[in-house]
């Protein structure tokens, strides 16, 4: 497998109470034997394999270069991605981007009283 070079950007938006919705954008690998991408979070930058937590495995898309993931509310740190081929060879990690999934908690307990 060729060396994977990925530019990764991260955007956070409003989310449900227990998850934050994050959108990842990257430069898709065009090799014919691509299988999937491994998205990781890490408490340090750059992502260090021993400290990475797998967020999701995303199949190689037929087209497009974005994926939307729900991550646990309050999770923060750095994100990176690797690519895997059909033989499960994993590339090195991409660049690392900071993220903060601290979107506001959805208000609860809404009610109404009639007089």
C-alpha positions, -999 to +999 in steps of 0.1 A: +000+000+000+013+035-008+018+060+019-014+077+028-014+115+030-046+129+044-057+164+052-084+163+079-106+191+090-132+188+117-165+208+123-187+204+153-224+212+153-254+210+177-261+175+189-284+154+210-280+151+247-256+121+248-237+126+215-221+153+195-224+153+157-190+158+140-183+160+103-150+148+091-136+158+056-105+142+041-087+136+008-099+102-003-074+075-011-078+064-047-060+031-046-080+002-060-074-021-030-088+004-004-111-012+022-119+014+049-108+043+071-102+041+108-111+073+126-094+078+160-095+102+189-064+109+210-058+129+241-025+141+226-012+155+194+001+141+172-020+110+175+001+083+191-011+047+183-008+036+219-032+063+231-057+063+202-094+053+207-112+041+177-142+063+170-155+045+138-145+024+109-159+039+076-160+018+044-142+033+014-168+056-001-176+052-038-174+090-041-173+119-018-149+127+011-169+133+042-184+112+070-207+123+098-201+106+132-218+108+165-193+108+194-199+108+231-209+142+245-180+158+263-153+139+244-125+162+234-090+159+222-076+153+187-088+133+157-068+115+131-075+089+104-057+059+089-065+039+057-067+001+054-064-020+023-081-053+015-052-071+033-058-051+064-025-032+061-030+001+080-013+033+069+003+057+092-019+084+108-030+116+090-025+150+103-042+156+137-070+181+143-084+193+176-121+187+184-144+194+213-178+176+215-190+198+243-222+210+225-249+221+249-269+194+266-305+193+254-328+210+280-351+186+298-381+189+321-401+212+299-437+214+310-467+237+310-493+246+337-527+258+330-544+282+354 
